[in-house]
Amino acid sequence: MLKEFKEFAMKGNLIDLAVGFVMGAAFTKVTNAFINGMVMPLVGLIQGKNLSDWKVVLKDAVMENGKEKTAEVAIKYGDFISMTIEFLIVAFVMFLVVKAVNKMKKKQEEAPAAPPAQEVLLTEIRDLLKKQ
């Protein structure tokens, strides 16, 4: 069973998947930093406040003796907008990456491969036999 697991874990596809997962996690951190540090402050200028503060309050918090008795009930659409913008950026970048990879694969497929040496040898033998 250990041998089977080792063979499974060492397959190329699984290792490629693991590398892709780690790269995706790193890319997500970079995207989060870009969105939260650069894009969202600019978007927040629209209303003059942070995008995560955009919400529709359905029920205000109830305070009693200086302490919150019941929490505020609100629809936080600013967070949704923020995540949607982040998703669109990630999806667009992934589209560009896949498009570039497909273009590179297409160029490799278009390059004609040299026939194997055995095939060349057999063709020469055939041609010699035809001459006789």
C-alpha positions as CSV (number, residue, x, y, z in Angstrom):
1,M,0.0,0.0,0.0
2,L,2.9,2.4,0.8
3,K,4.4,1.6,-2.6
4,E,1.1,2.4,-4.4
5,F,0.9,5.7,-2.5
6,K,4.4,6.6,-3.4
7,E,3.7,5.9,-7.1
8,F,0.5,7.9,-6.9
9,A,2.2,10.9,-5.2
10,M,5.1,10.9,-7.7
11,K,3.0,11.1,-10.8
12,G,3.7,14.2,-12.8
13,N,0.1,15.4,-12.9
14,L,-0.2,15.4,-9.1
15,I,3.0,17.3,-8.7
16,D,1.9,19.8,-11.3
17,L,-1.4,20.2,-9.5
18,A,0.4,20.9,-6.2
19,V,2.7,23.5,-7.8
20,G,-0.3,25.1,-9.4
21,F,-2.1,25.2,-6.0
22,V,0.8,26.9,-4.3
23,M,1.2,29.4,-7.1
24,G,-2.5,30.1,-6.9
25,A,-2.3,30.7,-3.2
26,A,0.6,33.1,-3.6
27,F,-1.2,34.9,-6.5
28,T,-4.3,35.3,-4.3
29,K,-2.2,37.1,-1.6
30,V,-0.7,39.4,-4.2
31,T,-4.2,40.1,-5.7
32,N,-5.6,40.8,-2.2
33,A,-2.8,43.3,-1.5
34,F,-3.4,45.0,-4.8
35,I,-7.2,45.2,-4.4
36,N,-7.2,46.2,-0.7
37,G,-4.3,48.5,-0.9
38,M,-4.7,50.2,-4.3
39,V,-8.0,49.7,-6.0
40,M,-10.5,49.8,-3.0
41,P,-9.2,53.2,-1.7
42,L,-9.8,54.7,-5.1
43,V,-13.3,53.1,-5.3
44,G,-14.0,54.3,-1.8
45,L,-13.5,57.9,-2.9
46,I,-16.8,57.6,-4.7
47,Q,-18.8,57.9,-1.5
48,G,-16.0,59.3,0.6
49,K,-15.7,56.2,2.8
50,N,-14.1,52.8,2.8
51,L,-15.9,50.3,0.5
52,S,-16.2,47.7,3.3
53,D,-18.4,50.3,5.1
54,W,-21.0,50.4,2.4
55,K,-24.1,48.8,3.8
56,V,-27.8,49.0,4.1
57,V,-28.8,48.9,7.8
58,L,-32.0,46.8,8.3
59,K,-32.0,47.1,12.1
60,D,-29.8,49.3,14.3
61,A,-27.9,47.9,17.2
62,V,-29.6,48.1,20.6
63,M,-27.5,49.6,23.4
64,E,-28.3,49.1,27.0
65,N,-26.1,50.6,29.8
66,G,-23.3,51.4,27.3
67,K,-23.1,47.8,26.1
68,E,-24.5,46.4,22.9
69,K,-27.5,44.2,23.7
70,T,-28.3,43.3,20.1
71,A,-26.0,43.5,17.1
72,E,-26.7,45.6,14.0
73,V,-28.4,43.8,11.1
74,A,-27.1,45.0,7.8
75,I,-26.6,44.0,4.2
76,K,-22.9,44.6,3.5
77,Y,-22.9,45.1,-0.2
78,G,-19.5,46.9,-0.2
79,D,-17.8,43.6,0.7
80,F,-19.6,41.9,-2.1
81,I,-18.5,44.5,-4.6
82,S,-14.9,44.2,-3.3
83,M,-14.9,40.4,-3.8
84,T,-16.5,40.7,-7.2
85,I,-13.8,43.1,-8.4
86,E,-11.1,40.8,-7.0
87,F,-12.7,37.8,-8.7
88,L,-12.9,39.6,-12.1
89,I,-9.2,40.6,-11.8
90,V,-8.1,37.1,-10.9
91,A,-10.3,35.6,-13.7
92,F,-8.9,38.0,-16.3
93,V,-5.3,37.3,-15.3
94,M,-5.9,33.5,-15.4
95,F,-7.5,33.9,-18.9
96,L,-4.4,35.7,-20.1
97,V,-2.2,32.9,-18.6
98,V,-4.2,30.1,-20.2
99,K,-4.2,32.0,-23.5
100,A,-0.4,32.4,-23.4
101,V,0.1,28.7,-22.6
102,N,-2.3,27.6,-25.4
103,K,-0.4,29.8,-27.8
104,M,2.9,28.3,-26.8
105,K,1.5,24.7,-27.1
106,K,0.1,25.6,-30.6
107,K,3.5,26.7,-31.7
108,Q,5.1,23.5,-30.5
109,E,2.4,21.4,-32.3
110,E,3.0,23.3,-35.6
111,A,6.7,22.6,-35.7
112,P,7.1,19.5,-37.7
113,A,8.8,16.7,-35.9
114,A,11.7,15.0,-37.7
115,P,10.8,11.4,-38.6
116,P,12.4,8.7,-36.5
117,A,15.8,7.4,-37.7
118,Q,14.2,3.9,-38.2
119,E,11.6,5.3,-40.5
120,V,14.2,7.2,-42.5
121,L,16.3,4.0,-42.9
122,L,13.3,2.0,-44.0
123,T,12.4,4.6,-46.6
124,E,15.9,4.5,-48.0
125,I,15.8,0.7,-48.2
126,R,12.4,0.9,-50.0
127,D,13.8,3.4,-52.5
128,L,16.9,1.2,-53.1
129,L,14.7,-1.8,-53.7
130,K,12.5,0.1,-56.2
131,K,15.6,1.0,-58.2
132,Q,16.6,-2.6,-58.7
